[in-house]
Amino acid sequence: MIRLIYSSALNPAYAVQELHGLLASYRARNQHMGINSLLLLMNKDFLQMLEGEEEAIDELYAFIQQDKHHLQLTLLSRETVSQPSFPNQPLVFVDTEELARKLGHPVHLSNIAPHGELDHAERAKRFVQEFINGKWHHHLPNGQNPQVVHRR
């Protein structure tokens, strides 16, 4: 099984609401392909973890690389793993800003993986925590030349 983690920025030509409308079809596609995934959204930036058989992960990532919703796609990690972090979950989607509003406080790793889903996956856990803390975010100053901004 492969675990692939990438970050990207939402293309400013698309609205976050449009993404919400696509989640059901993404979930169905992942389920059909045997892929488990976690998709985080924060400040119009994405962090996604994909888990599944190598051929399926490579096919989906090739599709994502061509998807016009994503800009500044950055592969953060690709590794072989023995067990999935989110078994039988074709797409766990967390809009961290929306979740923080509901909780009334900043999002913590325990809000995203409340049942210890990432406890056995230290590398993935680190990437998710860093994303929550503001790392791996992409911004498009003046609509061009994305740059990575590390906020603390």
DOSENU-279268 format. One record per residue (C-alpha): residue number from 0; residue in one letter; x, y, z. Coordinates in Angstrom, 1 decimal. Layout:
<n: NUM res: A xx: X yy: Y zz: Z>
...
//
This chain:
<n: 0 res: M xx: 0.0 yy: 0.0 zz: 0.0>
<n: 1 res: I xx: 1.2 yy: 3.5 zz: -0.8>
<n: 2 res: R xx: 0.6 yy: 6.7 zz: 1.2>
<n: 3 res: L xx: 1.1 yy: 9.9 zz: -0.9>
<n: 4 res: I xx: 0.8 yy: 13.4 zz: 0.6>
<n: 5 res: Y xx: 0.7 yy: 16.6 zz: -1.4>
<n: 6 res: S xx: -0.2 yy: 20.2 zz: -0.9>
<n: 7 res: S xx: -1.6 yy: 22.7 zz: -3.3>
<n: 8 res: A xx: -3.5 yy: 26.0 zz: -3.6>
<n: 9 res: L xx: -7.1 yy: 26.3 zz: -4.8>
<n: 10 res: N xx: -7.0 yy: 28.1 zz: -8.2>
<n: 11 res: P xx: -8.5 yy: 31.6 zz: -7.6>
<n: 12 res: A xx: -10.8 yy: 31.0 zz: -10.6>
<n: 13 res: Y xx: -12.7 yy: 28.6 zz: -8.5>
<n: 14 res: A xx: -14.7 yy: 29.1 zz: -5.3>
<n: 15 res: V xx: -14.5 yy: 27.0 zz: -2.2>
<n: 16 res: Q xx: -18.3 yy: 26.4 zz: -2.5>
<n: 17 res: E xx: -17.6 yy: 24.7 zz: -5.9>
<n: 18 res: L xx: -15.3 yy: 22.3 zz: -4.2>
<n: 19 res: H xx: -18.0 yy: 21.4 zz: -1.7>
<n: 20 res: G xx: -20.2 yy: 20.5 zz: -4.7>
<n: 21 res: L xx: -17.6 yy: 18.1 zz: -6.1>
<n: 22 res: L xx: -16.9 yy: 16.1 zz: -2.9>
<n: 23 res: A xx: -19.6 yy: 13.4 zz: -3.5>
<n: 24 res: S xx: -18.1 yy: 12.6 zz: -6.9>
<n: 25 res: Y xx: -14.5 yy: 12.6 zz: -5.5>
<n: 26 res: R xx: -15.7 yy: 10.3 zz: -2.8>
<n: 27 res: A xx: -17.3 yy: 7.9 zz: -5.3>
<n: 28 res: R xx: -14.3 yy: 7.9 zz: -7.5>
<n: 29 res: N xx: -11.9 yy: 7.1 zz: -4.6>
<n: 30 res: Q xx: -14.2 yy: 4.3 zz: -3.4>
<n: 31 res: H xx: -14.3 yy: 2.8 zz: -6.9>
<n: 32 res: M xx: -10.5 yy: 2.9 zz: -7.0>
<n: 33 res: G xx: -10.0 yy: 1.5 zz: -3.5>
<n: 34 res: I xx: -8.4 yy: 4.7 zz: -2.2>
<n: 35 res: N xx: -8.7 yy: 6.1 zz: 1.3>
<n: 36 res: S xx: -8.0 yy: 9.8 zz: 1.7>
<n: 37 res: L xx: -7.9 yy: 12.8 zz: 4.0>
<n: 38 res: L xx: -8.4 yy: 16.2 zz: 2.4>
<n: 39 res: L xx: -7.7 yy: 19.3 zz: 4.5>
<n: 40 res: L xx: -8.6 yy: 22.8 zz: 3.4>
<n: 41 res: M xx: -7.3 yy: 25.9 zz: 5.1>
<n: 42 res: N xx: -7.0 yy: 29.4 zz: 3.6>
<n: 43 res: K xx: -7.8 yy: 28.1 zz: 0.2>
<n: 44 res: D xx: -4.8 yy: 25.7 zz: 0.5>
<n: 45 res: F xx: -5.0 yy: 21.9 zz: 0.5>
<n: 46 res: L xx: -3.2 yy: 19.1 zz: 2.1>
<n: 47 res: Q xx: -4.2 yy: 15.6 zz: 0.9>
<n: 48 res: M xx: -3.2 yy: 12.2 zz: 2.0>
<n: 49 res: L xx: -4.0 yy: 9.3 zz: -0.4>
<n: 50 res: E xx: -3.7 yy: 5.7 zz: 0.6>
<n: 51 res: G xx: -4.2 yy: 2.6 zz: -1.6>
<n: 52 res: E xx: -2.6 yy: 0.3 zz: -4.1>
<n: 53 res: E xx: 0.3 yy: 1.8 zz: -6.0>
<n: 54 res: E xx: -1.3 yy: 1.7 zz: -9.5>
<n: 55 res: A xx: -4.5 yy: 3.4 zz: -8.2>
<n: 56 res: I xx: -2.6 yy: 6.1 zz: -6.3>
<n: 57 res: D xx: -0.4 yy: 6.9 zz: -9.3>
<n: 58 res: E xx: -3.4 yy: 7.1 zz: -11.6>
<n: 59 res: L xx: -5.3 yy: 9.4 zz: -9.2>
<n: 60 res: Y xx: -2.2 yy: 11.6 zz: -8.6>
<n: 61 res: A xx: -1.7 yy: 11.9 zz: -12.4>
<n: 62 res: F xx: -5.3 yy: 13.1 zz: -12.6>
<n: 63 res: I xx: -4.8 yy: 15.6 zz: -9.8>
<n: 64 res: Q xx: -1.7 yy: 17.0 zz: -11.5>
<n: 65 res: Q xx: -3.9 yy: 17.9 zz: -14.5>
<n: 66 res: D xx: -6.8 yy: 19.2 zz: -12.4>
<n: 67 res: K xx: -7.3 yy: 22.9 zz: -13.0>
<n: 68 res: H xx: -8.6 yy: 23.3 zz: -9.4>
<n: 69 res: H xx: -5.0 yy: 22.9 zz: -8.1>
<n: 70 res: L xx: -2.1 yy: 25.3 zz: -8.4>
<n: 71 res: Q xx: 1.4 yy: 24.9 zz: -7.1>
<n: 72 res: L xx: 1.0 yy: 21.1 zz: -6.5>
<n: 73 res: T xx: 3.8 yy: 20.0 zz: -4.3>
<n: 74 res: L xx: 4.5 yy: 16.3 zz: -3.5>
<n: 75 res: L xx: 5.5 yy: 16.1 zz: 0.1>
<n: 76 res: S xx: 5.7 yy: 12.4 zz: 0.7>
<n: 77 res: R xx: 5.3 yy: 9.0 zz: -1.0>
<n: 78 res: E xx: 6.0 yy: 5.9 zz: 1.0>
<n: 79 res: T xx: 5.0 yy: 2.3 zz: 1.3>
<n: 80 res: V xx: 2.9 yy: 1.6 zz: 4.4>
<n: 81 res: S xx: 1.4 yy: -1.5 zz: 5.9>
<n: 82 res: Q xx: -1.9 yy: -0.2 zz: 7.1>
<n: 83 res: P xx: -4.2 yy: 2.7 zz: 6.2>
<n: 84 res: S xx: -4.8 yy: 5.6 zz: 8.5>
<n: 85 res: F xx: -8.5 yy: 6.0 zz: 7.5>
<n: 86 res: P xx: -9.7 yy: 2.6 zz: 6.5>
<n: 87 res: N xx: -12.9 yy: 2.4 zz: 4.5>
<n: 88 res: Q xx: -12.9 yy: 6.2 zz: 4.2>
<n: 89 res: P xx: -12.8 yy: 7.2 zz: 0.5>
<n: 90 res: L xx: -12.7 yy: 10.9 zz: 1.4>
<n: 91 res: V xx: -12.6 yy: 12.5 zz: 4.8>
<n: 92 res: F xx: -12.9 yy: 16.2 zz: 4.1>
<n: 93 res: V xx: -12.1 yy: 18.8 zz: 6.8>
<n: 94 res: D xx: -12.5 yy: 22.5 zz: 6.1>
<n: 95 res: T xx: -10.3 yy: 23.6 zz: 9.1>
<n: 96 res: E xx: -11.7 yy: 27.2 zz: 9.1>
<n: 97 res: E xx: -15.3 yy: 25.9 zz: 9.2>
<n: 98 res: L xx: -14.4 yy: 23.4 zz: 11.9>
<n: 99 res: A xx: -12.6 yy: 26.0 zz: 14.0>
<n: 100 res: R xx: -15.7 yy: 28.2 zz: 13.9>
<n: 101 res: K xx: -17.9 yy: 25.3 zz: 15.0>
<n: 102 res: L xx: -15.5 yy: 24.4 zz: 17.8>
<n: 103 res: G xx: -14.9 yy: 28.0 zz: 18.9>
<n: 104 res: H xx: -11.1 yy: 27.4 zz: 19.0>
<n: 105 res: P xx: -8.2 yy: 26.6 zz: 16.6>
<n: 106 res: V xx: -8.2 yy: 23.1 zz: 15.1>
<n: 107 res: H xx: -6.0 yy: 20.5 zz: 16.7>
<n: 108 res: L xx: -4.8 yy: 17.2 zz: 15.3>
<n: 109 res: S xx: -7.2 yy: 15.4 zz: 17.7>
<n: 110 res: N xx: -10.1 yy: 17.2 zz: 15.9>
<n: 111 res: I xx: -9.0 yy: 15.8 zz: 12.6>
<n: 112 res: A xx: -8.1 yy: 12.3 zz: 13.7>
<n: 113 res: P xx: -10.2 yy: 11.9 zz: 16.9>
<n: 114 res: H xx: -9.8 yy: 8.2 zz: 17.2>
<n: 115 res: G xx: -6.0 yy: 8.1 zz: 16.8>
<n: 116 res: E xx: -6.1 yy: 7.3 zz: 13.1>
<n: 117 res: L xx: -2.6 yy: 8.8 zz: 12.6>
<n: 118 res: D xx: -1.0 yy: 7.4 zz: 15.7>
<n: 119 res: H xx: 0.7 yy: 4.6 zz: 13.8>
<n: 120 res: A xx: 1.7 yy: 7.0 zz: 11.0>
<n: 121 res: E xx: 4.2 yy: 9.4 zz: 12.5>
<n: 122 res: R xx: 5.4 yy: 10.9 zz: 9.1>
<n: 123 res: A xx: 1.8 yy: 11.6 zz: 8.0>
<n: 124 res: K xx: 0.9 yy: 12.9 zz: 11.4>
<n: 125 res: R xx: 3.8 yy: 15.4 zz: 11.2>
<n: 126 res: F xx: 2.7 yy: 16.7 zz: 7.8>
<n: 127 res: V xx: -0.9 yy: 17.2 zz: 9.0>
<n: 128 res: Q xx: 0.2 yy: 18.9 zz: 12.2>
<n: 129 res: E xx: 2.6 yy: 21.2 zz: 10.2>
<n: 130 res: F xx: -0.3 yy: 22.1 zz: 7.8>
<n: 131 res: I xx: -2.5 yy: 22.9 zz: 10.8>
<n: 132 res: N xx: 0.3 yy: 25.1 zz: 12.1>
<n: 133 res: G xx: 0.5 yy: 27.0 zz: 8.8>
<n: 134 res: K xx: 3.2 yy: 25.2 zz: 6.9>
<n: 135 res: W xx: 2.8 yy: 23.9 zz: 3.3>
<n: 136 res: H xx: 0.5 yy: 26.8 zz: 2.4>
<n: 137 res: H xx: 0.6 yy: 28.4 zz: -1.1>
<n: 138 res: H xx: -0.5 yy: 31.9 zz: -1.9>
<n: 139 res: L xx: -0.8 yy: 33.6 zz: -5.2>
<n: 140 res: P xx: 0.4 yy: 37.2 zz: -4.9>
<n: 141 res: N xx: -1.1 yy: 39.3 zz: -7.6>
<n: 142 res: G xx: -2.5 yy: 36.1 zz: -9.2>
<n: 143 res: Q xx: 0.9 yy: 34.8 zz: -10.4>
<n: 144 res: N xx: 4.1 yy: 33.0 zz: -9.4>
<n: 145 res: P xx: 3.0 yy: 31.0 zz: -6.3>
<n: 146 res: Q xx: 5.2 yy: 31.1 zz: -3.3>
<n: 147 res: V xx: 5.2 yy: 29.0 zz: -0.3>
<n: 148 res: V xx: 4.6 yy: 30.9 zz: 3.0>
<n: 149 res: H xx: 5.4 yy: 29.4 zz: 6.3>
<n: 150 res: R xx: 3.4 yy: 31.0 zz: 9.1>
<n: 151 res: R xx: 3.9 yy: 30.5 zz: 12.8>
//
